Amino acid sequence: MLLNRASSGERWRVRPDGPGKVTGGLAYLTDMTTDHMLYGLVLRSEHPHAHILSINTDKAKKLPGVHAILTYLDIPGLNAYGIAHPDQPVLCEDRARYVGDALATVAADTLAAAQQALELIEVDYEVLEVVDDPECALLPSSPQLHPGGNELHRTVFSRGDVDQGFRDCAYIVEETYYTPRQMHTYMETEGGLFVPGEDGRLTVYSPTQHGFMDRMQLSRILKKPQEEIRIVSSPIGGSFGGKDELNVQPYGALLAMQTGRPIKIHNSRWESVRAGLKRHPMKITMKTGVDAAGKLMAHQVSLISDTGPYSTLGAEVLNFATEHVIGPYQYVHLDVKGVSVFTNNGMSGEFRGFGGNQAIFALEGQMDRLAEMAGMEPWFFRKLNMRQSDNLGPFDQPIAMTEGAEQVWEAIAKCPLWLEKEHLTRMSSSGDEPWIKTGIGAAFTMHGAGLGVGIPDPAGGRLELAADGKIEAVFGYEEFGQGLLASLEQMLIEQFGFGAKDIRMIIGDTDVVPDSGSTTASRATAMMWKSLQKLKAPFSGQLLQRAAAVLNRPVEQLQLGEGGIKGTRENSLLLSYKELADAAGEPIRCETSFSFPTSSTERVGAHYMYTYSAVVVKAEVNTLSGRARVLQQYHVVAAGPVINPQGYLGQIEGGSSMALGFTLLEDSVMEKGHYIARNLDTYLVPTIEDQRGLVEVEAIEQLPEGDDYGPRGIGEVGSVTLAPAIAAAIRQACGKWATKLPVEPSFLQEAPFFLGKG
């Protein structure tokens, strides 16, 4: 299936949440208000690294309109949070480790009063040396940020003897790649409404990608049973990983329980910048060699990841990057080492691609350089070294759907845009504007889905015929713009035969949904599909059995359809779902729970399911201004059946837009632990103007025989290959290899030359 904005067909439909978003009628969680609510704010550290000698709140407490000022002394339970490693203090006790560290939190009648209270809090600091370079942080002489030192996590994977491998190589490329600290820049910054109940329960309306994980963490902080905390987590105005971790929730929850009043907190953009997660900056050094025939012999990699002051999922991101610097290729000898390092820079954490963007930029750069050095066509070079369908995965683990790699390779090989590359070799610049040069590049990847081996990864859902005749589909996932609700609706229609008006979808409310796991790692669509497959026979069977009893007809003569039960022969409506619910007298319900499929290997984080993808990019470089512009993209994605064509295309377009920023524009630069850009007036992200080029997506829907895992998620694959493809296009256009992202205009500029006549 070829998808672009000119595509049409009967499978295109209006998103269930589309009209509300387009008209502005949809209320996001941070839009919510209620009577008698107070406003919350957080006091954060002035310094990226300092001892906290004292915090004096006396003056602030006397301010009219202030109802609570809390410090670490007021936390009833665990003063820490973090999905995997709870080492980030809710409110700092004696030390601040970055400019986003929270010292106190305030609730007041108005935002102005809350802000004035923050200004009246007196903090006495002893400023400490800033650790802002991850390599320096590993030196014994560096200040140690945690009791265990500055090393969060190390990874090692090897095979064979790389030294011998390099001795057997005819060509060797050694290069170091640098990737930026990218912001998520979601339109809805972190926030929410926190409502205490008269029964002692707490309801949290706040954006998150894993409501049950938030509930567990808040339970520890509040020293309160999980069952007394309700998390309502949808709809969300963008996340891309950035709201996977707790952000404002501890402060709103603590203030609500302290005051007995609803608390509204909503971060300003600057607050979001200083305290929010960013993509991990990485330095990736690679040495890769091939024999005279172009076969990969040895691959040696060193990764250094700046995780910032606390853990969140820094170790897991490094695991993913370690797997993906090996990628879809076969090597005789392999030596990969990685380290995730604590610094006083901003918090790094979960971000669309989860370490894959950094790894694939470096790996695909190596493949292009080696092909050029060996005098080989770059796409043929990849085919020569690609894993075959019976090969093990990057960590020598069993994997699924390896046939997708060759399908993607063949689709790119015959893509008209890729075939245009040879023509551009001869005509890379315009005669009228010789400073405008054009090139074409491509990149390939296999991208892991799910959380990987050794990490709890629950899945499941529930179907129920409600008393009002609606078919309720209940899942513990969140909708944050990725089109999850549209995909779920489409699956229910196609698999069961329901009509859109028959369905009520319930997600993101821990009081009523099962724990379906996190809405991350390209897993939600696949797990919803698998859940419905498991539920189809038992739920359909119960509905038809009840209908057969009511209608006094054999089950074999009945089928589910739009509006209710129909006859198999006459295809006419015999019994509406409301009539069936009335006749049943009790709920008809089916539930399933299982785990995301994993490999049999024991390596933590190793993936079993992958999505295969590649992209061809046509880019234009203005060597006077130093600016590069993407003119055209052709993505090929092997991810199984397309559930929702609109959503599929939207995910690839959205991911590629973020990757465009990663490659050409975005870097949240820090100086001595302080952010330089405080707002979006100085931190630039791609606009629709930057995305005006044609984006086409070829979806490969065929799954191998015996593969019953269904559609893979495609929320990340549109973002992970664009950077190396643009770098390859730049190389063809102006002869320069980019090793640092974003590509600086000064790197692409060429010396001025005479432009006049004569």
N, C-alpha and C positions, 0 to 999 in steps of 0.2 A: 504494500500500500504506500503510495506517495502522497504525503501531506504537505500542503502549504495553504496560505490564506485564500487562494482561489479555489480550493477543493470544495466540493459539495457532495451531497448524498443523503440518503435516508437516515444514516447513523449520526448525523449532526443534530443536536437537540439543545434546547435551552437548559442551562445549568439550574438546578433547584435553588441555589443561592444567588444566581446571577441577577435577577431583577432588583433584589434588595441592595446589592452592591452597586449596581449601575445607577440606581435612583438615589442612593444615599439613605434609603429607608432602613437598612440593616444596622442594628445597634451592636457595636463591638463591646467587649467586656470593659474596656477603659472609658467607654461613653457612659457607663451606668452611674446613676446617682440614686440617693434615697433620702428620706426625711431624717433630720437630726444627725446627719453624718458630719464627721470631722475630717480635716485634711492632714495628711501625713507627709513629712519630709524627713530626709536622712542627712545627718552631718557626716561629711566624709573628710578624709585626711588631707591636710594641706601639702603633705610631703610624701614622696614615693617610698621613703624609708626613714623611720624615726621611732625612738622609744617614746611611749606616752607616759609622761611623768604624773600628770593629773588631768582630770576632767571636772570642771566646776560648772554645775547647772543652776546654781542658786538664783542668779539674776534672771535667767530665762524662765524659771518656774514662777516668778512673781509677775510675769507679763500677763495682762488681761487677755482672756480668750485662750490661754494655753491650758490644756487638760492633762497632758502627760508628757514627760521627758524621760526616756529610758536609756540606760547604759547597760553594759554587760552584767552589772550587779542585779538587774531586773529580769534576767532570763531564767525561767523556772527549770529548764531542762538542759539539753546539750547546746553549748554555745559554738556550734560549728555546723556546716553543711557541705555538700558535695555528693554528686550522684554515686561515684565509685569510691572516693577517698574523702571523707568529711574532715577537711583540714582548713576550710575557710571560715574564719570567725564571723558569726552573725554581727556582733559588736566587739571591736577590738578591746583587749584588756590592757596590754602593756606595750604593744608593738604594732606599727602600721607598716605594711609591706608594699603598698601601691596607692596611687592617688584615688582609687575607688574604694578603699577600705572604709567601712562604716564605723563611726565612733559613738553616735547617739541617734536616737530617732524621736521625733516630736509629733504630737497631735494637737491641733488648734482649730478654732472656729472658722478661720479663714486661711487662705494660702499666705496672705501678707503677714498675719500673726505668726504662722509657723516659720516663715522665712526670718522674721525678726528674732524669733526665739533661737534659731540656729546661730544667728550673729551674736547673740548674747552668751552663748556657751563658751567658756574659756578653757582652752586646751594648752597645756604646757608640754612642749616637745623637746626632745634631745635629737637633733637631726643626725642621721647616720649616713655613711658612705653608700651611694647608690650603686647597685649591681645591675647594670643595664646591657651587658654583653654576655651572652650565654657561654661563649668559650672562656672568657675570663672568669665567669662564675664557677667553672670547674677547677680552677687553680686552687691549690691548698691555701694560698694567701688571701683568697677572696672572703669577704664577710659571709657567714653562713646564715641563710634565711630560715632554715628549719632545723630542728634537732638532728635529723638524719642527713643534713647537708643540703647542697644545691642540686643534687641529682634526683629527679623524680623517678626515672625509669630507664632501663637499658634493654635493647633488643640485639640478638645475635642470630644469624642463620648462615650456615656455610655448607658447602659440598665440594669435595675434591681438594685440589691444591692450586690456588689461584696463582701463586708464584710460578709454578710449572706451566700453568695455562698461559700466562703472559709470555713466557719464553717460547711457546709454540705459536704465537700470533704473528701474522704478517702486518697487521695494522692495529694500532692502539690509539684510542681517544681518551684523554684525561681532561676533565672539565669540572668546574664548580658552578652551581646554580643557586640563585638567591630568589626567594619568594617573599611577598609583602605581608604586612599585618592588615588584612582587609576587614572592613566593617560590614555587618549584615545590612545596615541601613533599611530596616523595615519601616514602613510608614507609621505603624502603630508602635510607639516606644513602650517600654515595660510599664506595667501599672495594674490597677484592678480595684475592686471594691471588696471590703472585708466586713462581713456582717455577723455579729454575735447574736445568738438566740437566747431567749429566756430560759431554755432548757440546758444552757451551757454549751450547746453545739456552736460550731463556727462554720460559716459558709464563705468560701473563697471564690470570687469571680475574677480570675486572673489568667492571662494567656500562658499556656505551657504546652509542651509536646508529650508530657507523660503525667497525667493527673494523679495516678496512683503513687508514683515516685514522689511527687510533691507532697501528697498526703502523709506518706511515711516519714519524710524529712521534717515536715512541720510537727508531726506527732512527737518526734524526738526533741525538737526545740521547745515546744509548749509543755512537754511532759503530760501529754493528753492522749487518750486512746484514739487510734486511727478512725474508729467508727464514729467518733464525735466531731470529725472534720469532713466537710463536704467540699470537693473541688469541682467547680464548673469551669471548663477550659476552652469552650468554643462559643462563637467564632473568633478567630485570631487574625489580626491585620498584618500577617507576615511573620516569619520566624527564621527559616533557613538554618535551624540549629541553635540560634542565639537565645531562644527562650526554653531550651531543653533543661537548663539548670535553673535552680531558684534564683530570683533576682530581688524584687521588692516584697515577695510573699512573707518572709520572716517578719519584716517591719510592720506591715499591715496587720498581720495576725497578732503579733505581740501587743500592738496599740489597741486593737479591737478588744482583746481579752482584758487588757488593763483598764480601759475606760468604760467598757460595756456599751460603746457606741459604734456605729458603722464608720469605717475609715476608708477614705479614698486616697490612693497614691497614684500618681502618673508622672513618670520621669520626663523632664525636659530633654531635648536632644543632647544638650551638653552633659546632663546627668547620665544619659544612656551611653554617650561616648566614653566618659571617664570610668564608669562602673561595669559596662557591658562586655560580653565576650567578643573576641576577634578571631580571625583565622590565624593559625599558628604560623609565624614567620619561620622559614627553614633555610638552612644552608645544606645543600646536598652535593657532595663531592663524589664523582664517579670516574672510574677507570675501567674501560671496556675494550676488549680486543677480539678480533676475528682472524681466522686463518686465510690463506690465499684464495680459497673458494667462497669466502664471505660468511662462513659459519661461525657463530658466536662460541668463543672458547672460554673466556674468562670475564667475570663481571664483579667489580669490587666497589662497594658503596659505603659512604659514611654520611649519616644524617645527624644534624644537630637542630633540635626543635626548641624554640623559646616558648615555654608554657606559661610564663608570667609568675605571679606570686603564689598561686595555689593550684591544686591538682585538677579539679573538675574531671574531664576525660582526656587529659593530656597523655596519659600512658596508652590509652586505647587508640588515640589518633596516631601515635607513633607506631603502634602495632600495625595499623592499617597502612601507613606510609611504607613501612618495612616490607609488607607483602607486595605493595604495588610498585616499588622500585625494581622488583623482580619481574612482575607483570606477565604478559602473555607469551614470553619468549623462552627458549630452551638454551641453557648454558651447560657446558661441561664442568666448569669450575665456578664456584660462587662464594662470595664472602661479603655479607651485609652486616653492618653494625649501626645502631642508632642510639641516641641519647636525648631524653627530654629534660630540660634544665629549668630550674626556678630562677627567676630574675625579679627585679623591681619594676619591670615594664608592665603594661596593661595585661589584663586577663586574656589568655588564649583559651579557646575551647571548641565546642562543636560548631561546625560550619559545613554547609552543603558541599559534599565531596569527601569530607572527613579525613583529610590528609592525602587523598588521592590526587587532587589538583596539583599539589606541590611535587609529588612523586612522579606523576605522568609527564609533567613539563620537563623534568630532568631526563627521565628514561627515553622519551620519544626524541628529545634533543640528541641524545647519544646515538640513537638509531639513524637519524638523518646524517649526522657527522660521519659515522662509520661508513654508511653507504656512499657518501661523497668521496671519502678517502679511498675506498676500495673501487671506485669507479662504477658503482652499480646503481640501477634505478631504485629509488628509495622504497617504493611500494613492493617491488619484487624482493628486495632485501628483507623486508618484514616477513613475507610469505616463506622465504627460505628458512627463517629462524622461528617461525610461529609454532606454538604447541599444537600437536595433532589431537584428534578426537579421543584417542586412548591414553593420552599423557596425564600425569598427575598435575596438580596445581602448583602455584609458586612455592609453597612450603612442603612440597612433595605429598600433598594430601589429595584424597579422592575428591573429585568435583563433578558437578552436573552441567549438562548442556554445553559441552566443548565444541559441538558442531557449529555453534553460532559464530565462532571466530572466523572460520573459512567463509561462511555466508557473507559476513560483513566485508571481508577482504575482497571477495569477488565483486560485490556490489560497488565498491569504491573503484576497483580496477577498470570497470566499464562505465563509470560515471562520466558524463560529458564534461563536467567542470574539471575533473582530474585529467582527462584527455587533452584539455585545452592547455595544460601546463607546458607541453613541448613547444607549442606555438608561441607562448609568452617568452620562452627562452630566447627566441630570435627577436622578439618585439616587446621588450620589457618597459619601454618608455615612449611617451608621446612625442612626436616631432615638434609640435607647437609648444609644448611645455616639457622640456627634457628633464626638469626636476621632479616631475610626477612619474613614478616608476611602479610597476605592477608585478605581483608575483602570486604564485599558487603553492599552497602547502597542505599537507595532510598529516593526521595522527590517528593512532589506534589504541584501544585499551580493552581490558576485561576488568569490570568493576564489581567488587564483592557486594552482595546484598545481605541484610541481616546483621546481627551483632557478632557472629562468629562463635567458634568453639569456646566453651568454658564460661560463657556469659549468659545468665538467665534471659530467655527470650520467649516469653509466653505469647500465645495467640489464641484466638477464639472469638465467639460471638453468640448471639441469641436471636431467634425468630419467634414471634408470637402473634396470634390473632387476638387483637384487643377487643374489648367489649363494644366499641363503636364501629367494628368491622374493618379497621385499618390493620394492615400487615406491618407490624413493628420490626424493624431491623435494628438491633441494639449492639453497638460496638464501643469499646473503650478507646477509640481513636479521636484525633482532633482535626478539624478543618481549618487550615491556615492559608488558604488561597490555592492549594495544589489541586483542587478539584476532586477531593475524596468523596464528597457527597454525590457528585455527578456520576462518578465511576460506580459507586455502590448502587445507585438507582438503576443504572444501565445493566449491571450484573443481575439485579433482581428481576428486571424486565426480561432479559434474554434467557436466564436460566430457569425461571419459574413461570413466565408468561403473565406476570402481574402487569397492570397498568400503572403509570406514574401516580395517578390519583389514589391508587389502592395502598400506597406505601407511606409509612411514617418512619423516618430515620432518626434514631436517637443516639447521640455520641457525646463524649466528653463530659460526663457527670458521674462522679464516683459513687453517688447514692444509688444509681439505677443501672449502670453498665457493668459488664464483666471486665476483668483486667485483660485487655487484648495486647498488652505490651506497649512500647513506645511508638510514637508516630515519627520514626526516624529510620535511617539506614535503608531507604528504598524498600521497606518491608510491608507497609500498610495495605497497598493494593493487592499484593500477592497473598497476604494472609486473609484478607476479606474474601478473595476469590476461593481460597482453599476452605475457609470456614463454610461458605455457601455450598460448596461441593459436598462437604460432610453433612450439612443440614438438609440438603435437597430431598433425599429419599425419605428420611424420617418425618420431616415437616410436611412435605407434600402428601405422604402416606396418611398422616393423621387427618389432614384437611379433607382428603378424598374419602377416607373411611367414615368420617362424621357426615359428610355430604351424602354418601351412599345410604346411610341409615335414615337420614331425613327424607331423601327423595325416593327411597325404596327402589334403588337401581343398582346394578352391579358396579363395583369400583372401576372395572375395565371400560365401562362406557362413559366415564367422567374424566375431565381434565381441568387443570387450573387455567384461568384466562383473565383477561382484563375485566374487572368488575365483579368477578365471582366464578362460580363453578359452571362449566359448559359441558355439553355433550360431545363426545368424540365424533359422532356422525353428523349431527345437525349443526354443531359449532355455535349453538345459540345459548344465551344465558339462562341457566336453570335455577340458580340460587346465588343471591348476592353474598358477599363476604359478611355484611351486616346481618343478614338473615341466618347465615351459618353460625355466627357468633351468638346470636340470640338463641338458636336451637341448641347449641353446645352446652350452654349454661355454666361452663367452667373454662378457664383459659386453655388454649391449645398452644403449647410452648415446646420448643426444642433448643438445646444449648450444646455447644461443643467447646472443648479446650484442648490444646495441643501445643507443641513447641515448634518454633521455626526450624526447618531442617538444617542439620549441621553435618560436617564431615566426621568420619570415624577417627581422625587424627587427634592427638592429645595436645596439639599446639594451641594455646589460648589465642583467640581472635582469628584463627584460620577460617576461611569462608568455604562454603560448599556450593552455593548458588551465585552465579555471576550474570551480569548483563554485558553483552559485547557491543561496542560501538566504535565508530570512527567518524571523522569529519574532514571535509575538504573545504578550504578557505581561499577565497580570492581577496587579496588585500592590496591597498594602494599606499605608497609611501611618498610623502612630499618632503624631499630632501632639503628644501629651503626652510620650512617650518619645523621639520623633524617629526611631524605628526603622521601616524599610520591610521588608515581607515579600512574597515572590513566592508567589502562590496557584495560578497555573496558567500553563503554557507550551504553545504550539502551534507546533512547528517545521515548516517545509516545506523540503525539500532536494531539489534536482535534481542528482543525482550519478550517474545511470546505474543499471544493475541492482543490486539488493540481493543481495549474496552470502550474508551471514549476518545474518538479522534480529535475533538477540540481540545480536550484536556491533555492528550498526548503531545500534540503540537505545542500547546501552551507551555508545558513543562520543558520541552527542549528549547523553545525560544527564551523562556525565562532564565533557564540555566545558562544558556549561551550569553545572555546579557550580563549576568553576574561575572561570567568568565571574561567577557570583554573588559569589564572594569578591572578585574584581577590582572589582566595582561597589559593594558594600555593606560589606565588612569589611577587606580586606587592604591594608596598606601597610607595607613594611619601612622604617620611618622611620629616618633617620640624623641625627645631630647632630655637626657638625664632623668628619665622616668616620667616626664610630662608630655602630654599630647600637644602637638602643634596645632592641629585643626580641631576646633571646638564645635563646629557646626557644618551644615551642608553647603554653606557659601564658600568654604575653602576646601572641603573634602568633596571632590567631584565624582559623580557616578554617571554611567552611561544614560543617555536620554533616548527618546524615540528617534531622534535624528541620527544617533550613532548606530541604531538598529534598522535603518531604512533599507539596507540591502536585502535581497531576496534570501529567505531561509526556507529550504526544502528539507523534508524528513522522509527518508525511505524506511518504512517499518517492516522488518522481517518477522512474520508472525508464526512461522512454522516451528513447532517444537519437535525434538527427536522422538522417535518411537519409544514409548515407555516413560516419557517425562510427563508426570501428572502434577507438576508443581504450578502449572498455569502461568499467567502473566507475571513478569518481573516488574518491579518498580522502576520508573525512569526519571525520578525527580532529581537525580544527581548526574546521570551520564551526559546530559547536554552541556554540563559545565566543565567536565574534567579533561577533555581533549582539545579544547579550542586554543588554549595558550600555546602548546607546541606547534599546532597547525599554523597559527599566525606567525610564530617565530620562523617556521620554514618558509612561509610566503615572503616574509621580510628578507630572508636570506636570498631568495631568488630575485627579489625586486632590486635590492641594493648591495648584495654581497656581504652583509653583516650578520654574524651569529649573535642573537640576544641570549645572554646568560642571566640577566637580572630583570625581575619584574617589579613594578610595571616598566615597560620599555620607555626610557627617558627620551624626550625629543632631542636633547643634546647628543645622544648616541647615534641618532639617525641623520642628523644634520650633516651636510657636506659643505666644503669651503665654497663661498660665493664665487660665481663666475659671471663673465660679461653677458648681459642679456640683450643689449641693443643691437642695432643693425650695423652692417659694414664690417 
